[in-house]
Amino acid sequence: MAAGAAHATTAYEALRTIQKTRGQAVMSQLLEVRGETGMPQPQAWTILMKDADARSGIREFIIASADIRSERTPLRQYSGEENTAALDFARLNLDSDGAFKLAQSQAERMRAGFNSVDYVLRTDASTSGPVWDLRLFDHMGAPVGNMRISAVDGKLIQPLQLDADARIITESERPTQARTPEPASRPGTKAGRKPMGGVLGFVSRTAGNAAERTLDVSVRVVGTVEEVLTGERTIGREDAEATPTPTR
C-alpha cells in the first residue's frame, strides 16, 4: 500500500475514469462516492450508480489508480441507496484534495491532529447540491471528528466537530522532545510518516479505547484492500479477532 500511495487518485479523477470508459450518459445515474483511510487520498474509491437492470438497483465500481478494478451489482450491501437522489456531477467544483485541505485547516485551527480521512460525497437533501462528509481518525484509528463541506462552492456547512472522546494536548503538555522534528524511523510508524493536522496535532485517549479502535482500523484497512483486489469484502471484525497475532 505504501508503494501505491503515490498513485492514489482524487474522487474527481475516479469519476472521470468511469466517464471515459462508460460514457457521459452514465454520470446522470451517479449516487455516491466513498473513500476510506485517505492519507490524504484513499487507495480506492467506491462509486455507486443507479442501475434499473440490477436486482438491487445499484451498480458498484471500485476505482484505483485511475482504473476500474471491480464492477458488480451487490444485492444487500446498499439496501435503500437506490432511492437516494442522483448526484449532479456538473456541480462538483470541490474535489477530495480540496476537501482535505479544508479539513487540515480546521484541524490546525482547533489544535487537533489526525492521520486519515474517510470521504463520502453525496447529494444534500436540503440544497440538492453535492456535499462532502468527512470523518477524521487518529493514528490508532479512533475518531477525531467530523465535518461537512459544500462540494459546489467549498463553504463549510458544518465546521469540524471533535469527537467527545478526543482530548487535545496543548503546547505546555507536550514533552520537550516532541517539539523537534520527528526522526523518519520513529518506533511504531512507517518511515517518514508524520501525523497530519495541526502543528500541535496529537490526540490522546484512554488505553481501553485505543486498543479497541486499533482492531477496528485494522479491519477497515484490510477489508478495503480485499475489496480492491477481489471486488468483495468478506473480512469483518470477527475475522480479525479470530486471526492469531503474528509474532516476531
Stockholm file with secondary structure:
# STOCKHOLM 1.0

chainA/1-248         MAAGAAHATTAYEALRTIQKTRGQAVMSQLLEVRGETGMPQPQAWTILMKDADARSGIREFIIASADIRSERTPLRQYSGEENTAALDFARLNLDSDGAFKLAQSQAERMRAGFNSVDYVLRTDASTSGPVWDLRLFDHMGAPVGNMRISAVDGKLIQPLQLDADARIITESERPTQARTPEPASRPGTKAGRKPMGGVLGFVSRTAGNAAERTLDVSVRVVGTVEEVLTGERTIGREDAEATPTPTR
#=GR chainA/1-248 SS CTGGGGGCCCHHHHHHHHHHHHCGGGGGGEEEEEEEEESSSCSCEEEEEECTTSTTSEEEEEEETTEEEEEECCSSTTTTGGGSCCCCGGGCCSCHHHHHHHHHHHHHHTTCEESEEEEEEEECTTTCSEEEEEEEECTTSCEEEEEEEETTTCCEEEEEEECTTCEECCGGGSCGGGGSCCCTTCTTSCTTCCCEESTTCCEECCHHHHHHHHHHHHHHHHHHHHHHHHSCCCCCHHHHHHSCCCCC
#=GC SS_cons         CTGGGGGCCCHHHHHHHHHHHHCGGGGGGEEEEEEEEESSSCSCEEEEEECTTSTTSEEEEEEETTEEEEEECCSSTTTTGGGSCCCCGGGCCSCHHHHHHHHHHHHHHTTCEESEEEEEEEECTTTCSEEEEEEEECTTSCEEEEEEEETTTCCEEEEEEECTTCEECCGGGSCGGGGSCCCTTCTTSCTTCCCEESTTCCEECCHHHHHHHHHHHHHHHHHHHHHHHHSCCCCCHHHHHHSCCCCC
//
